[in-house]
Amino acid sequence: MPDIGLVNGQFVDEDITTGQAGTYIPSSWGNAVTQEIINVIESAELEPREGQNNQLALAIEQLITDNLAGAATEEKSGVAKIATQTQVDTGTDDSTIVTPKKLAEKASVGIKGSFSNLRISTTGVSAVITITADRLVVEGPHLTMRTLSDISLSCNFTAAGLNGLDTGVSAGSTWYFVHVIHNPVTHAIASLLSLSKSAPVLPADFTHAARVGAIRTDATSNKYPLSVSQFGNKVRYELVAGSNIVAYPTVASGTANAAVIASLNSFVPETAARASLVAGTTSGYVGFAPVGAALATPGNGYLSPAQVNGFPYVGGYNQSSPVPTATGDINLKTMSVMYCSSSSVGILQCMGWEDNL
């Protein structure tokens, strides 16, 4: 721009009181600037209007809009919006594009609760549950899956929220379900105890979860979890001196010359697929079997091959030593088992269960 007498970059008027000379604008320069502005306005197919001070801005915006390629489609290139993680997870939007990072999050596929080297243990003398796993698949909204690695958690019945109870306080002689939960934004991993096997109350921002086990509290004022060890989905009561499990829990006992039905609700969780049982007596016979109408009344000849559907499923008989012991697993069509014994000292105990994770 030629020297036209600007003051601080501004046009000024002549001031005779101060001797300030007015800005000098050559006609050639003024006409050139005016024509350039008009050209921009007209190229946007707008009509120049005197007194309208936003015409240049409107013209520039219109020119930008006119020269955009439009929305990108499968047939032509253009402008596209980047999808949010929710849009990627939902998988129904067909007008946005996906970044590699969001695609990697979505690409974590699997079956909820799938695990590698899952282990859970309690001591029977504290409120703590220890949970470890090499890998675990958790599920979130829209059936999105996340595979968690190197899990090592401690869950406490005295805590609330993360690594504790989802709601309320612990109760004695009660089954609680153990969940591993995940925050996909911060990548935090925690555990959660809940009365619900499938819908725990998740803390804020934790959207993914998977159930990994079930634990029952004892009947004392401590309400400690019963002493157990879990490898994969197989759980065993751990007999530990001084703990709340010093002998396998008794399901039924005493004489039952005619088979009786005993409940397993206090010994295996409702999610159990199989129960591991052991029966014994110092004399006579003892046995157990799944509940079923086809089973015959037990008797001394119950092991005879001629008694095809005879009782029991497993059992032992001896009039003297050694002590007969019968062990076996039963599929849990119901939460009950049939028990028989010819002796008042016969006993049926639960060793553990297989969880249907």
C-alpha positions as CSV (number, residue, x, y, z in Angstrom):
1,M,0.0,0.0,0.0
2,P,1.4,3.5,-0.8
3,D,2.0,6.0,1.9
4,I,-1.4,7.6,2.2
5,G,-1.1,9.1,5.7
6,L,-2.5,6.3,7.9
7,V,-2.2,6.9,11.7
8,N,-1.8,3.6,13.6
9,G,-3.1,1.8,10.6
10,Q,-6.3,3.8,10.6
11,F,-7.8,6.4,8.2
12,V,-8.0,9.9,9.8
13,D,-9.6,13.2,9.0
14,E,-7.8,16.5,8.8
15,D,-7.7,18.4,12.1
16,I,-6.8,22.1,11.7
17,T,-6.6,22.6,15.5
18,T,-3.8,20.1,15.9
19,G,-2.4,20.4,12.5
20,Q,-3.1,16.7,11.7
21,A,-3.2,16.1,8.0
22,G,-6.0,13.9,6.7
23,T,-5.4,10.6,5.1
24,Y,-4.7,10.9,1.4
25,I,-6.3,8.2,-0.7
26,P,-5.3,8.2,-4.4
27,S,-8.3,7.5,-6.6
28,S,-6.5,4.6,-8.3
29,W,-5.9,2.8,-5.0
30,G,-9.4,3.4,-3.7
31,N,-11.0,2.3,-6.9
32,A,-8.8,-0.9,-6.9
33,V,-9.8,-1.9,-3.4
34,T,-13.4,-1.2,-4.0
35,Q,-13.4,-3.2,-7.2
36,E,-11.7,-6.1,-5.6
37,I,-14.3,-6.3,-2.9
38,I,-17.1,-6.0,-5.5
39,N,-15.5,-8.8,-7.5
40,V,-15.6,-11.1,-4.4
41,I,-19.2,-10.3,-3.7
42,E,-20.3,-10.8,-7.3
43,S,-18.4,-14.0,-7.7
44,A,-20.5,-15.4,-4.9
45,E,-23.6,-14.4,-7.0
46,L,-24.5,-11.7,-4.5
47,E,-25.5,-8.1,-5.3
48,P,-23.4,-5.4,-3.7
49,R,-25.4,-3.1,-1.5
50,E,-24.3,0.2,0.0
51,G,-24.6,0.4,3.7
52,Q,-24.4,-3.4,4.3
53,N,-21.1,-4.0,6.1
54,N,-21.1,-7.9,6.1
55,Q,-21.3,-8.5,2.4
56,L,-17.7,-9.5,2.1
57,A,-17.9,-12.1,4.9
58,L,-21.2,-13.5,3.4
59,A,-19.5,-13.8,0.0
60,I,-16.5,-15.6,1.4
61,E,-18.7,-18.1,3.3
62,Q,-20.8,-18.7,0.2
63,L,-17.7,-19.3,-2.0
64,I,-16.4,-21.8,0.6
65,T,-19.7,-23.6,0.6
66,D,-20.0,-23.6,-3.1
67,N,-16.6,-25.2,-3.5
68,L,-17.1,-28.0,-0.9
69,A,-17.3,-31.4,-2.4
70,G,-20.4,-32.3,-0.5
71,A,-21.0,-35.3,1.6
72,A,-18.8,-38.3,0.9
73,T,-20.6,-41.3,-0.5
74,E,-19.6,-44.7,-1.8
75,E,-19.6,-43.3,-5.3
76,K,-17.7,-40.0,-4.8
77,S,-15.3,-38.3,-2.4
78,G,-16.4,-35.5,-0.2
79,V,-16.7,-34.3,3.3
80,A,-17.5,-36.8,6.1
81,K,-17.9,-36.6,9.8
82,I,-15.9,-38.9,12.1
83,A,-18.1,-41.3,14.0
84,T,-18.3,-41.3,17.8
85,Q,-17.4,-44.5,19.7
86,T,-21.1,-45.0,20.4
87,Q,-21.9,-44.8,16.7
88,V,-19.2,-47.3,16.0
89,D,-20.4,-49.6,18.7
90,T,-24.0,-49.4,17.7
91,G,-23.2,-50.1,14.1
92,T,-26.3,-48.5,12.5
93,D,-25.0,-45.1,11.2
94,D,-24.0,-45.2,7.5
95,S,-23.0,-41.5,7.0
96,T,-19.9,-41.2,9.2
97,I,-16.4,-42.6,8.9
98,V,-14.5,-44.7,11.5
99,T,-10.9,-44.1,12.8
100,P,-8.5,-47.0,13.4
101,K,-8.6,-46.3,17.2
102,K,-12.4,-46.6,17.4
103,L,-12.4,-49.6,15.1
104,A,-9.9,-51.3,17.3
105,E,-12.1,-50.7,20.3
106,K,-15.1,-52.2,18.4
107,A,-13.1,-55.1,17.1
108,S,-12.7,-56.6,20.5
109,V,-15.0,-59.5,20.0
110,G,-15.7,-62.6,22.1
111,I,-18.2,-64.2,24.4
112,K,-19.1,-62.5,27.6
113,G,-17.3,-64.2,30.5
114,S,-14.8,-66.0,28.4
115,F,-11.6,-66.3,30.4
116,S,-8.1,-67.7,30.6
117,N,-6.6,-68.9,33.8
118,L,-9.4,-67.5,36.0
119,R,-8.9,-68.0,39.8
120,I,-10.9,-66.9,42.8
121,S,-10.1,-67.7,46.4
122,T,-11.2,-66.8,49.9
123,T,-9.7,-67.6,53.3
124,G,-12.8,-68.1,55.4
125,V,-11.2,-65.7,58.0
126,S,-11.6,-62.3,56.3
127,A,-14.0,-60.4,54.1
128,V,-11.6,-60.4,51.1
129,I,-12.1,-62.2,47.8
130,T,-9.0,-62.5,45.6
131,I,-9.6,-62.6,41.8
132,T,-7.0,-63.1,39.1
133,A,-7.1,-63.9,35.4
134,D,-4.8,-63.7,32.4
135,R,-7.7,-62.7,30.1
136,L,-11.4,-62.0,30.5
137,V,-14.1,-60.8,28.1
138,V,-16.5,-58.2,29.5
139,E,-19.7,-57.0,27.8
140,G,-21.1,-53.4,27.5
141,P,-23.9,-51.6,25.7
142,H,-24.9,-52.8,22.2
143,L,-23.2,-56.1,22.8
144,T,-19.8,-54.5,22.7
145,M,-17.0,-56.7,24.1
146,R,-13.7,-55.8,25.7
147,T,-10.9,-58.2,26.4
148,L,-9.1,-57.4,29.7
149,S,-5.6,-58.6,30.5
150,D,-3.6,-59.4,33.6
151,I,-6.4,-59.0,36.1
152,S,-5.5,-59.0,39.8
153,L,-8.2,-57.7,42.1
154,S,-9.2,-57.8,45.8
155,C,-12.9,-57.5,46.6
156,N,-14.1,-56.7,50.1
157,F,-17.5,-57.3,51.6
158,T,-17.0,-54.4,53.9
159,A,-16.4,-51.9,51.0
160,A,-19.1,-50.1,49.0
161,G,-18.9,-49.5,45.3
162,L,-15.7,-50.3,43.4
163,N,-14.2,-53.6,44.7
164,G,-17.1,-53.9,47.1
165,L,-20.8,-54.2,47.3
166,D,-22.9,-52.5,44.6
167,T,-25.6,-51.6,47.0
168,G,-26.4,-52.0,50.7
169,V,-24.4,-53.9,53.3
170,S,-23.5,-57.6,53.4
171,A,-25.9,-60.1,54.9
172,G,-25.1,-63.5,56.5
173,S,-25.9,-66.8,54.8
174,T,-26.4,-65.1,51.5
175,W,-25.2,-65.8,48.0
176,Y,-23.4,-62.9,46.3
177,F,-22.3,-62.9,42.6
178,V,-18.8,-61.7,41.8
179,H,-18.4,-59.4,38.8
180,V,-15.4,-57.9,37.1
181,I,-16.2,-54.4,35.7
182,H,-14.5,-52.1,33.3
183,N,-14.4,-48.3,32.4
184,P,-13.5,-48.2,28.7
185,V,-12.5,-44.5,28.9
186,T,-10.0,-44.7,31.7
187,H,-9.4,-48.4,31.1
188,A,-9.9,-49.0,34.8
189,I,-10.7,-52.5,36.0
190,A,-12.5,-53.3,39.3
191,S,-14.6,-56.0,41.0
192,L,-18.1,-55.8,42.3
193,L,-20.3,-57.9,44.5
194,S,-24.0,-58.0,43.8
195,L,-27.1,-59.9,44.7
196,S,-27.9,-59.9,41.0
197,K,-26.2,-62.5,38.8
198,S,-26.8,-60.6,35.6
199,A,-27.5,-56.9,36.3
200,P,-25.2,-55.5,39.0
201,V,-25.5,-51.7,39.8
202,L,-22.4,-50.4,38.0
203,P,-20.5,-47.4,39.4
204,A,-20.4,-44.2,37.2
205,D,-18.6,-44.6,33.9
206,F,-18.2,-48.3,34.3
207,T,-20.1,-49.7,31.4
208,H,-18.7,-53.3,30.8
209,A,-19.0,-56.3,33.1
210,A,-18.8,-60.1,33.3
211,R,-19.8,-62.4,36.1
212,V,-16.8,-64.6,37.2
213,G,-18.2,-66.4,40.2
214,A,-20.5,-66.7,43.2
215,I,-19.7,-66.6,46.9
216,R,-21.8,-67.3,50.0
217,T,-21.4,-65.6,53.4
218,D,-21.3,-67.5,56.7
219,A,-23.9,-67.2,59.4
220,T,-21.6,-65.4,61.9
221,S,-21.7,-61.7,62.8
222,N,-18.6,-61.4,60.6
223,K,-20.5,-62.5,57.5
224,Y,-17.2,-63.6,55.9
225,P,-17.3,-65.4,52.6
226,L,-17.0,-69.2,52.9
227,S,-13.6,-70.7,52.3
228,V,-13.4,-71.7,48.7
229,S,-11.0,-72.0,45.8
230,Q,-12.1,-71.6,42.2
231,F,-10.1,-72.7,39.1
232,G,-11.9,-71.7,35.9
233,N,-15.5,-72.5,36.6
234,K,-14.9,-75.3,39.1
235,V,-15.3,-74.4,42.7
236,R,-14.3,-76.4,45.8
237,Y,-14.9,-75.7,49.5
238,E,-11.5,-75.4,51.1
239,L,-11.1,-77.2,54.5
240,V,-9.0,-74.9,56.7
241,A,-8.6,-75.2,60.4
242,G,-9.9,-72.1,62.2
243,S,-11.8,-71.0,59.1
244,N,-15.6,-71.1,58.5
245,I,-15.1,-74.4,56.5
246,V,-13.5,-77.1,58.6
247,A,-15.6,-79.9,57.1
248,Y,-17.6,-80.1,53.9
249,P,-21.1,-78.7,54.4
250,T,-23.7,-81.3,55.3
251,V,-26.5,-81.6,52.8
252,A,-28.3,-84.5,54.6
253,S,-27.6,-87.1,57.3
254,G,-29.1,-89.9,59.2
255,T,-31.2,-92.9,58.3
256,A,-33.2,-92.7,55.1
257,N,-34.2,-96.3,54.0
258,A,-36.6,-94.6,51.6
259,A,-34.9,-92.0,49.5
260,V,-35.4,-88.4,50.6
261,I,-35.0,-85.2,48.7
262,A,-32.5,-82.7,50.1
263,S,-32.2,-79.1,49.0
264,L,-28.9,-77.8,47.6
265,N,-29.8,-74.1,47.8
266,S,-27.5,-73.4,50.7
267,F,-24.5,-75.3,49.2
268,V,-24.3,-74.3,45.5
269,P,-25.5,-71.0,43.8
270,E,-28.4,-70.9,41.5
271,T,-25.9,-70.5,38.6
272,A,-24.3,-73.9,39.3
273,A,-24.5,-76.4,36.5
274,R,-23.2,-79.4,38.5
275,A,-22.8,-80.2,42.2
276,S,-19.9,-82.3,43.6
277,L,-21.1,-84.5,46.4
278,V,-19.6,-87.1,48.8
279,A,-21.5,-89.5,51.0
280,G,-20.2,-91.8,53.7
281,T,-21.2,-94.1,56.6
282,T,-19.5,-96.3,59.1
283,S,-21.8,-99.2,58.3
284,G,-24.6,-100.2,56.1
285,Y,-25.2,-98.4,52.8
286,V,-25.3,-94.8,51.7
287,G,-25.8,-93.1,48.4
288,F,-27.3,-90.2,46.4
289,A,-28.7,-89.6,43.0
290,P,-30.3,-86.8,40.9
291,V,-34.0,-86.2,41.6
292,G,-36.0,-88.4,39.2
293,A,-39.2,-90.5,39.2
294,A,-37.5,-93.5,37.6
295,L,-35.4,-94.3,40.6
296,A,-36.3,-97.3,42.6
297,T,-36.5,-97.5,46.3
298,P,-33.0,-98.3,47.7
299,G,-32.3,-101.6,49.3
300,N,-29.4,-103.9,50.0
301,G,-29.4,-105.0,46.4
302,Y,-29.2,-101.5,44.9
303,L,-25.9,-102.2,43.2
304,S,-27.3,-105.3,41.4
305,P,-26.9,-105.1,37.6
306,A,-30.5,-106.3,37.3
307,Q,-31.7,-103.1,38.9
308,V,-31.2,-100.9,35.8
309,N,-32.7,-97.8,37.2
310,G,-31.9,-98.7,40.8
311,F,-30.9,-96.3,43.5
312,P,-28.4,-94.8,43.9
313,Y,-26.5,-92.9,41.3
314,V,-23.4,-93.5,43.4
315,G,-23.2,-95.3,46.7
316,G,-21.3,-97.7,48.9
317,Y,-22.2,-100.6,51.1
318,N,-20.3,-102.5,53.8
319,Q,-21.4,-104.2,57.0
320,S,-18.1,-103.3,58.7
321,S,-14.9,-101.6,57.9
322,P,-13.6,-100.0,55.7
323,V,-16.0,-97.0,55.8
324,P,-17.8,-96.8,52.5
325,T,-17.6,-93.5,50.7
326,A,-19.4,-92.4,47.5
327,T,-18.4,-89.4,45.5
328,G,-19.8,-88.0,42.3
329,D,-21.1,-85.0,40.3
330,I,-24.7,-84.5,39.4
331,N,-26.2,-82.2,36.7
332,L,-28.5,-79.8,38.4
333,K,-31.9,-80.1,36.7
334,T,-33.2,-78.9,40.0
335,M,-31.6,-77.5,43.1
336,S,-32.1,-80.8,45.0
337,V,-30.6,-84.3,45.4
338,M,-31.9,-87.7,46.5
339,Y,-30.2,-89.2,49.6
340,C,-30.5,-92.7,51.1
341,S,-28.8,-94.4,54.0
342,S,-29.5,-97.5,56.1
343,S,-27.4,-96.1,59.0
344,S,-28.0,-93.3,61.5
345,V,-24.5,-92.1,60.9
346,G,-24.9,-91.8,57.1
347,I,-24.0,-88.3,55.8
348,L,-24.1,-86.5,52.5
349,Q,-21.8,-83.5,52.0
350,C,-21.2,-80.9,49.3
351,M,-17.6,-80.6,48.1
352,G,-18.3,-77.8,45.6
353,W,-19.8,-77.0,42.2
354,E,-19.3,-76.2,38.6
355,D,-20.5,-72.7,37.8
356,N,-22.3,-71.9,34.5
357,L,-20.3,-68.8,33.7
